């Protein structure tokens, strides 16, 4: 048997090669791998000795040779293949151990140039892998150092690598090369600053962890991350306490983080089941917590909390009595962290760059049966130039401050979404109803139930999309709402405007909606 070894990741390769030699397997190798094996006293044939052709073009050409690929692709079960090899004086190669130039590590380096990235696109490696994998019945092909152990075990016990294992290794090859090519294509798209949705969409992700289950216990799940620097995202967070994050934890925490990024002032966002349940902004983070907690003391139970300032001991003392699933902050005072870590089930995450926004050209993906719908993320909030007061009365400065606050919140409420706010605190949120007036009435009822009978008096209302009728304005008036912000654009806008004027409610159109399905 002969094995061709050429690896960039040399983890475990010396030990593996020694085992192969001990089993009587001849080793062929290239470049740095050959030098590594020789320095460890492992006998190996250099690739140029096999091909009779020197490595050239700074190592760009070394394994791209008929002697290599004929030795890999010849089907041992076909006499005519074996006769052709004999006539050409070519021997078979029975194992390929290859992993590719470190393209990912290269593009993740600070200051990497395009030329450097392109030079780290492997050509010979993927070609050998694909040749060997295509002929998997006869060639064992290994791309992952974690598979060295099973290969050696089978060689020792069975004198060969089993067909089932070869098929498994073949599958890993095409996943590996597909991932590699997708990284390259993605890098080149970004390098060209190409923002168009491509004709064919191929994406690649790396597994972070397997999960106990998905949304429900009968569903399998895993967490994957995009390849690249994802600063300010949950994949970049450091977990300091608690059990591993669940599927629902990650989904809900991501939503809370994206809402938090809309704010620069000290802000606390509490979320439950993908919807905000309490949001508060203030001059200091302690008051922001008080507002977010008071907004809905019931729903925050078992919820997700994100804060955009350091967690002090005083803040930790306020949080400790509340049952939370996940807490995310940019930093924690030592004493605060120690106190919170006494809650063994609280998942504490530290995300240093918590306020860094998501890339505006990132994709939002939704799987549908038989396909995928893709859009760029909803990275805009509103265009200030498009803001239009459409009522006789303009909002006061304070009302406008609360309207902006409520608009940020309602952007992240499932449609049909309504958010009520007063003094930069949510006092009622109505998510996901099948008509808008139900959402409006629901959040008003919640405000009265959770905060008090006069909670909505003097509050403002934000709607993620236009009012199709004036019934929501009617409900707002009855609750004491004084100002409304909505996109506008309904054929019945004039009905809502007239109703606002009748009741002295100020209304602002943004010209931009924020459906969230």
C-alpha positions as CSV (number, residue, x, y, z in Angstrom):
1,X,0.0,0.0,0.0
2,X,1.1,3.6,-0.6
3,X,-0.2,6.8,1.0
4,X,0.2,10.3,-0.3
5,X,0.4,12.8,2.6
6,X,0.3,16.6,2.1
7,X,-1.2,18.6,5.0
8,X,-1.3,22.2,6.1
9,X,-2.7,21.3,9.5
10,X,0.0,19.0,10.8
11,X,-1.9,18.0,14.0
12,X,-1.1,14.4,14.7
13,X,0.5,13.8,11.3
14,X,3.8,12.5,12.7
15,X,2.2,9.9,14.9
16,X,-0.2,8.9,12.1
17,X,2.7,8.5,9.6
18,X,4.7,6.4,12.1
19,X,1.7,4.1,12.5
20,X,1.4,3.8,8.7
21,X,5.1,3.0,8.3
22,X,4.8,0.4,11.1
23,X,2.1,-1.3,9.1
24,X,4.3,-1.5,6.0
25,X,2.7,1.4,4.1
26,X,5.0,3.5,1.8
27,X,4.6,7.2,2.2
28,X,4.8,9.8,-0.6
29,X,4.9,13.4,0.5
30,X,5.3,17.1,-0.6
31,X,7.0,20.3,0.5
32,X,6.6,21.2,4.1
33,X,5.0,17.9,5.0
34,X,7.9,15.9,3.5
35,X,10.4,18.0,5.4
36,X,8.5,17.5,8.6
37,X,8.3,13.8,8.2
38,X,12.0,13.5,7.3
39,X,13.0,15.6,10.3
40,X,11.2,13.1,12.5
41,X,13.0,10.2,10.9
42,X,10.0,8.9,9.0
43,X,10.9,7.5,5.6
44,X,9.1,9.2,2.7
45,X,9.4,9.6,-1.0
46,X,9.3,13.2,-2.3
47,X,6.6,13.8,-4.9
48,X,9.1,15.0,-7.6
49,X,10.9,11.6,-7.2
50,X,7.6,9.9,-8.0
51,X,6.6,12.1,-10.9
52,X,10.0,12.7,-12.3
53,X,9.0,16.4,-12.5
54,X,10.2,19.0,-10.1
55,X,7.9,21.2,-8.0
56,X,7.7,24.5,-9.7
57,X,6.2,28.0,-9.7
58,X,6.8,28.5,-6.0
59,X,5.1,25.2,-5.3
60,X,2.0,26.0,-7.2
61,X,2.6,22.8,-9.3
62,X,3.6,19.7,-7.6
63,X,0.8,17.0,-7.5
64,X,-1.0,18.1,-10.7
65,X,0.5,15.2,-12.7
66,X,-0.9,12.1,-14.5
67,X,1.2,9.7,-12.4
68,X,-0.5,11.0,-9.3
69,X,-4.1,11.1,-10.6
70,X,-3.9,7.9,-12.6
71,X,-2.7,6.2,-9.5
72,X,-5.7,7.6,-7.6
73,X,-8.4,7.1,-10.2
74,X,-7.6,3.7,-11.5
75,X,-10.4,1.3,-10.6
76,X,-8.8,-1.9,-9.3
77,X,-11.8,-4.0,-10.3
78,X,-11.4,-3.0,-14.0
79,X,-8.7,-5.1,-15.7
80,X,-8.3,-2.5,-18.5
81,X,-7.5,0.2,-16.0
82,X,-4.9,-1.9,-14.3
83,X,-3.4,-2.9,-17.7
84,X,-3.1,0.7,-18.7
85,X,-1.3,1.5,-15.4
86,X,1.1,-1.4,-16.1
87,X,1.7,-0.2,-19.6
88,X,2.4,3.3,-18.4
89,X,4.6,2.1,-15.5
90,X,2.3,3.8,-12.9
91,X,1.6,2.4,-9.5
92,X,-1.6,2.8,-7.5
93,X,-2.0,5.2,-4.6
94,X,-4.2,3.7,-1.9
95,X,-4.6,6.5,0.6
96,X,-4.6,10.3,0.4
97,X,-4.1,12.4,3.6
98,X,-4.7,16.0,2.6
99,X,-6.0,19.1,4.2
100,X,-5.9,22.4,2.4
101,X,-4.1,25.7,2.4
102,X,-5.3,27.8,5.4
103,X,-7.6,30.1,3.4
104,X,-9.8,30.8,6.3
105,X,-7.0,31.7,8.7
106,X,-5.5,33.9,6.0
107,X,-8.6,36.0,5.3
108,X,-9.3,36.4,9.1
109,X,-5.9,38.1,9.6
110,X,-5.9,41.8,10.1
111,X,-4.7,43.7,7.0
112,X,-4.7,40.7,4.7
113,X,-4.3,41.7,1.1
114,X,-6.2,40.3,-1.9
115,X,-3.0,38.9,-3.3
116,X,-2.2,37.1,-0.1
117,X,-5.7,35.6,0.0
118,X,-5.6,34.5,-3.6
119,X,-2.2,32.9,-3.1
120,X,-3.7,30.7,-0.3
121,X,-6.3,29.2,-2.7
122,X,-5.3,25.6,-2.9
123,X,-5.5,23.9,-6.3
124,X,-3.6,20.6,-6.1
125,X,-5.1,19.7,-2.7
126,X,-8.8,19.8,-3.7
127,X,-8.0,18.1,-7.0
128,X,-6.3,15.1,-5.2
129,X,-9.1,14.9,-2.7
130,X,-11.8,14.8,-5.4
131,X,-9.9,12.2,-7.4
132,X,-9.4,10.0,-4.4
133,X,-13.0,10.5,-3.2
134,X,-14.4,9.6,-6.6
135,X,-12.6,6.3,-6.4
136,X,-13.5,5.7,-2.7
137,X,-14.0,2.0,-3.2
138,X,-10.2,1.7,-3.7
139,X,-8.8,4.8,-2.0
140,X,-9.1,5.9,1.6
141,X,-9.1,9.7,1.7
142,X,-8.6,11.5,5.0
143,X,-9.1,15.3,5.5
144,X,-9.7,15.4,9.2
145,X,-7.0,14.6,11.8
146,X,-9.8,13.3,14.0
147,X,-10.2,10.4,11.6
148,X,-6.6,9.1,11.9
149,X,-7.5,6.9,14.8
150,X,-10.3,5.0,13.1
151,X,-8.2,4.5,10.0
152,X,-5.3,3.0,12.0
153,X,-7.6,0.9,14.1
154,X,-9.2,-0.7,11.0
155,X,-5.8,-1.2,9.3
156,X,-4.5,-3.0,12.4
157,X,-7.6,-5.1,12.9
158,X,-8.8,-5.8,9.3
159,X,-5.6,-5.1,7.3
160,X,-7.7,-2.6,5.3
161,X,-10.0,0.4,5.7
162,X,-13.6,-0.8,5.5
163,X,-15.8,0.2,2.6
164,X,-18.3,1.9,4.9
165,X,-15.5,4.0,6.5
166,X,-14.2,4.9,3.0
167,X,-17.7,6.0,2.0
168,X,-17.9,8.1,5.2
169,X,-14.5,9.6,4.4
170,X,-15.6,10.4,0.9
171,X,-18.7,12.3,2.2
172,X,-16.4,14.4,4.4
173,X,-14.2,15.2,1.5
174,X,-17.0,16.8,-0.6
175,X,-18.3,18.6,2.5
176,X,-14.8,19.9,3.1
177,X,-14.1,21.0,-0.5
178,X,-17.6,22.5,-0.8
179,X,-17.0,24.5,2.4
180,X,-13.6,25.6,1.1
181,X,-14.8,26.7,-2.3
182,X,-17.8,28.6,-0.7
183,X,-15.4,30.5,1.6
184,X,-13.4,31.6,-1.5
185,X,-16.5,32.6,-3.4
186,X,-17.9,34.5,-0.4
187,X,-14.5,36.3,0.1
188,X,-14.4,37.3,-3.6
189,X,-18.0,38.6,-3.5
190,X,-17.2,40.8,-0.6
191,X,-13.9,41.9,-2.1
192,X,-15.8,43.1,-5.1
193,X,-18.3,44.9,-2.9
194,X,-21.0,43.0,-4.7
195,X,-24.3,43.5,-2.9
196,X,-26.6,41.7,-5.4
197,X,-28.4,38.6,-4.5
198,X,-26.5,35.9,-6.6
199,X,-28.1,33.7,-9.2
200,X,-27.0,30.6,-7.1
201,X,-26.6,30.9,-3.4
202,X,-24.2,28.7,-1.6
203,X,-23.4,29.3,2.1
204,X,-21.1,27.7,4.6
205,X,-21.2,27.5,8.4
206,X,-19.1,25.8,11.0
207,X,-20.6,23.9,13.9
208,X,-20.2,25.5,17.3
209,X,-22.0,22.9,19.2
210,X,-24.6,20.2,19.1
211,X,-27.7,20.9,21.2
212,X,-29.8,18.7,23.4
213,X,-32.8,19.4,21.2
214,X,-34.4,22.2,19.1
215,X,-37.5,24.3,19.7
216,X,-39.1,21.1,21.1
217,X,-37.6,18.0,22.6
218,X,-38.4,15.8,19.6
219,X,-36.4,18.0,17.2
220,X,-32.6,17.7,16.6
221,X,-30.6,20.9,16.6
222,X,-27.1,22.3,16.4
223,X,-25.6,25.8,16.5
224,X,-23.5,26.9,13.5
225,X,-21.5,30.1,13.0
226,X,-20.7,32.0,9.8
227,X,-17.1,32.0,8.8
228,X,-15.5,35.4,9.4
229,X,-15.3,38.0,12.1
230,X,-18.7,38.4,13.6
231,X,-18.0,41.1,16.2
232,X,-21.0,42.0,18.4
233,X,-23.0,38.8,17.6
234,X,-24.0,36.0,19.9
235,X,-21.4,33.7,18.3
236,X,-18.7,36.0,19.6
237,X,-20.0,36.0,23.2
238,X,-18.0,34.4,26.0
239,X,-20.2,32.3,28.4
240,X,-19.2,32.9,32.0
241,X,-21.9,30.8,33.8
242,X,-24.7,28.3,33.4
243,X,-25.7,25.4,31.2
244,X,-25.0,25.5,27.5
245,X,-27.3,27.7,25.5
246,X,-30.4,26.0,24.0
247,X,-31.9,26.5,20.6
248,X,-34.5,28.9,22.0
249,X,-32.0,30.7,24.2
250,X,-29.9,31.6,21.1
251,X,-32.9,32.6,19.0
252,X,-34.4,34.8,21.7
253,X,-31.0,36.3,22.7
254,X,-30.2,37.2,19.1
255,X,-33.5,39.2,18.9
256,X,-32.8,41.0,22.2
257,X,-29.3,41.9,21.0
258,X,-30.4,43.3,17.7
259,X,-33.0,45.5,19.4
260,X,-30.4,46.6,22.0
261,X,-28.1,47.8,19.1
262,X,-30.6,50.4,18.2
263,X,-29.8,52.4,21.4
264,X,-26.7,54.3,22.3
265,X,-27.9,55.6,25.7
266,X,-27.9,53.2,28.7
267,X,-30.6,50.6,27.9
268,X,-32.0,47.3,29.1
269,X,-33.9,45.0,26.8
270,X,-35.9,42.1,28.2
271,X,-37.3,39.5,25.6
272,X,-39.5,36.5,25.8
273,X,-40.2,34.1,22.9
274,X,-38.6,36.4,20.4
275,X,-40.6,39.5,21.4
276,X,-39.5,42.4,23.6
277,X,-41.4,42.4,26.8
278,X,-39.8,45.3,28.6
279,X,-37.4,48.0,27.3
280,X,-36.1,50.9,29.3
281,X,-33.6,53.7,28.5
282,X,-32.3,56.3,31.0
283,X,-29.3,58.3,31.9
284,X,-27.8,55.4,33.9
285,X,-28.2,51.7,33.6
286,X,-29.8,51.2,37.0
287,X,-32.7,53.3,36.1
288,X,-32.9,51.6,32.7
289,X,-33.2,48.3,34.5
290,X,-35.9,49.6,36.8
291,X,-37.9,50.7,33.8
292,X,-37.5,47.5,31.8
293,X,-38.4,45.4,34.8
294,X,-41.4,47.5,35.8
295,X,-42.7,47.3,32.2
296,X,-43.6,43.7,32.6
297,X,-42.7,42.0,35.8
298,X,-44.6,38.9,34.8
299,X,-43.2,38.1,31.3
300,X,-39.6,38.8,32.3
301,X,-39.7,35.7,34.4
302,X,-37.6,33.1,32.5
303,X,-36.7,35.7,29.9
304,X,-33.6,37.1,28.2
305,X,-32.0,40.3,29.4
306,X,-29.4,42.3,27.5
307,X,-27.8,45.5,28.7
308,X,-25.4,47.9,26.9
309,X,-23.4,49.0,30.0
310,X,-21.2,47.2,32.5
311,X,-23.2,45.3,35.2
312,X,-22.3,46.8,38.6
313,X,-22.7,45.1,41.9
314,X,-25.8,47.3,42.6
315,X,-27.3,46.2,39.3
316,X,-26.5,42.6,40.0
317,X,-28.3,42.9,43.3
318,X,-31.4,44.1,41.6
319,X,-31.2,41.3,39.0
320,X,-30.4,38.4,41.4
321,X,-34.0,37.9,42.8
322,X,-35.4,37.6,39.2
323,X,-35.4,34.3,37.4
324,X,-33.7,34.9,34.1
325,X,-32.5,32.4,31.4
326,X,-29.8,34.5,29.8
327,X,-28.0,37.8,30.7
328,X,-25.8,39.5,28.2
329,X,-23.6,42.5,29.0
330,X,-20.4,44.0,27.6
331,X,-18.6,43.6,31.0
332,X,-19.2,42.8,34.7
333,X,-17.7,44.1,37.8
334,X,-15.9,41.3,39.6
335,X,-18.2,41.4,42.6
336,X,-21.3,41.5,40.4
337,X,-20.2,38.5,38.4
338,X,-19.4,36.5,41.6
339,X,-22.9,37.3,42.9
340,X,-24.7,36.4,39.7
341,X,-22.7,33.2,39.4
342,X,-24.3,31.9,42.6
343,X,-27.4,31.4,40.3
344,X,-26.1,28.2,38.7
345,X,-28.8,28.0,36.0
346,X,-28.3,31.6,34.8
347,X,-26.5,31.7,31.5
348,X,-24.2,34.7,31.8
349,X,-22.6,36.0,28.5
350,X,-20.0,38.7,28.0
351,X,-20.1,40.4,24.7
352,X,-17.5,43.1,24.6
353,X,-18.6,44.7,21.3
354,X,-22.3,44.5,22.2
355,X,-23.2,47.7,20.4
356,X,-21.5,47.0,17.1
357,X,-24.3,46.7,14.4
358,X,-24.7,43.8,12.1
359,X,-23.3,44.1,8.5
360,X,-26.0,45.9,6.5
361,X,-25.4,43.4,3.6
362,X,-26.0,40.4,5.8
363,X,-28.7,38.0,4.7
364,X,-31.9,37.1,6.5
365,X,-32.9,33.6,5.7
366,X,-36.1,31.8,6.1
367,X,-36.5,28.1,5.2
368,X,-39.7,27.1,3.5
369,X,-40.7,23.6,2.3
370,X,-38.7,23.0,-0.8
371,X,-36.8,26.3,-0.8
372,X,-35.3,29.3,0.9
373,X,-36.4,32.9,0.9
374,X,-33.5,35.4,1.3
375,X,-33.4,39.1,1.9
376,X,-30.9,41.6,3.3
377,X,-31.4,42.3,7.0
378,X,-33.7,45.2,8.1
379,X,-30.8,47.4,8.9
380,X,-32.6,50.8,8.6
381,X,-34.8,52.4,11.3
382,X,-36.2,55.5,9.5
383,X,-35.0,58.2,7.1
384,X,-35.2,61.4,9.0
385,X,-35.9,63.4,5.8
386,X,-39.0,61.3,5.3
387,X,-40.5,62.0,8.7
388,X,-43.8,63.8,8.2
389,X,-46.2,65.3,10.7
390,X,-49.6,64.7,9.1
391,X,-51.9,66.0,11.8
392,X,-52.8,69.6,12.8
393,X,-50.9,69.2,16.0
394,X,-47.2,68.3,15.9
395,X,-45.7,66.1,18.7
396,X,-44.0,67.9,21.5
397,X,-40.3,67.4,22.0
398,X,-40.9,64.9,24.8
399,X,-43.5,63.1,22.7
400,X,-41.1,62.9,19.8
401,X,-38.4,61.4,22.0
402,X,-40.8,58.7,23.1
403,X,-42.0,58.2,19.6
404,X,-38.5,57.5,18.4
405,X,-38.0,55.1,21.4
406,X,-41.3,53.3,20.6
407,X,-40.4,53.0,16.9
408,X,-37.1,51.3,17.7
409,X,-39.0,48.8,19.9
410,X,-41.8,48.0,17.5
411,X,-39.3,47.3,14.7
412,X,-38.5,44.1,16.6
413,X,-42.1,43.1,17.6
414,X,-43.7,40.3,15.6
415,X,-46.3,41.7,13.1
416,X,-48.9,42.9,13.6
417,X,-46.9,44.8,16.1
418,X,-47.8,47.7,18.4
419,X,-45.6,49.3,21.1
420,X,-46.7,51.8,23.7
421,X,-44.0,54.0,25.5
422,X,-43.8,56.7,28.0
423,X,-40.7,58.4,29.4
424,X,-38.5,56.0,27.4
425,X,-40.1,52.9,28.9
426,X,-42.3,50.4,27.2
427,X,-45.6,50.1,29.0
428,X,-47.4,47.8,26.6
429,X,-46.4,45.6,23.7
430,X,-48.9,43.8,21.4
431,X,-47.2,41.3,19.1
432,X,-48.3,38.9,16.4
433,X,-52.1,39.4,16.2
434,X,-53.9,38.8,13.0
435,X,-55.3,42.3,12.9
436,X,-53.9,45.5,14.1
437,X,-56.7,46.7,16.4
438,X,-56.4,43.4,18.4
439,X,-52.7,44.2,18.9
440,X,-53.5,47.7,19.9
441,X,-56.1,46.7,22.4
442,X,-54.0,43.8,23.7
443,X,-51.0,46.1,24.6
444,X,-53.3,48.6,26.3
445,X,-55.0,45.9,28.4
446,X,-51.6,44.6,29.4
447,X,-50.4,48.0,30.4
448,X,-53.4,48.5,32.6
449,X,-53.1,45.1,34.1
450,X,-49.3,45.1,34.7
451,X,-48.6,48.8,35.5
452,X,-51.8,50.4,36.5
453,X,-55.1,51.9,35.4
454,X,-53.5,55.2,34.2
455,X,-50.5,53.7,32.6
456,X,-51.4,54.6,29.0
457,X,-52.4,58.2,29.8
458,X,-50.0,60.5,28.1
459,X,-48.2,57.6,26.4
460,X,-47.3,57.3,22.7
461,X,-48.0,54.5,20.2
462,X,-45.9,53.0,17.5
463,X,-47.2,50.7,14.8
464,X,-44.9,48.6,12.6
465,X,-47.2,49.1,9.5
466,X,-50.0,51.5,8.5
467,X,-53.5,51.6,10.0
468,X,-55.9,50.1,7.5
469,X,-58.8,51.7,9.4
470,X,-59.2,54.4,12.1
471,X,-60.3,51.8,14.7
472,X,-56.8,51.7,16.2
473,X,-56.8,55.5,16.6
474,X,-60.2,55.2,18.3
475,X,-58.7,52.7,20.8
476,X,-55.7,54.9,21.3
477,X,-57.8,57.9,22.2
478,X,-59.8,55.9,24.8
479,X,-56.5,54.8,26.4
480,X,-55.2,58.4,26.6
481,X,-52.6,58.1,23.9
482,X,-51.3,61.5,22.8
483,X,-49.1,60.8,19.8
484,X,-48.7,58.0,17.2
485,X,-45.9,57.0,14.8
486,X,-46.6,54.7,11.9
487,X,-45.4,54.2,8.3
488,X,-48.4,55.6,6.5
489,X,-49.3,54.4,3.0
490,X,-52.8,53.1,3.4
491,X,-55.6,54.1,1.0
492,X,-57.5,55.0,4.2
493,X,-54.7,57.2,5.8
494,X,-57.0,60.2,5.6
495,X,-59.5,58.4,7.9
496,X,-56.9,57.9,10.6
497,X,-55.6,61.5,10.2
498,X,-59.1,63.0,10.6
499,X,-59.7,60.8,13.7
500,X,-56.4,62.0,15.2
501,X,-57.3,65.6,14.5
502,X,-60.7,65.1,16.1
503,X,-59.0,63.9,19.3
504,X,-56.0,66.2,19.3
505,X,-53.6,63.3,18.8
506,X,-50.3,64.1,17.0
507,X,-49.4,61.6,14.2
508,X,-46.1,61.2,12.4
509,X,-45.5,59.1,9.2
510,X,-42.1,57.5,8.7
511,X,-42.5,56.3,5.2
512,X,-40.9,53.0,6.2
513,X,-42.5,49.9,7.6
514,X,-41.0,47.1,9.7
515,X,-42.9,43.9,9.2
516,X,-41.4,41.0,11.2
517,X,-42.9,37.6,10.4
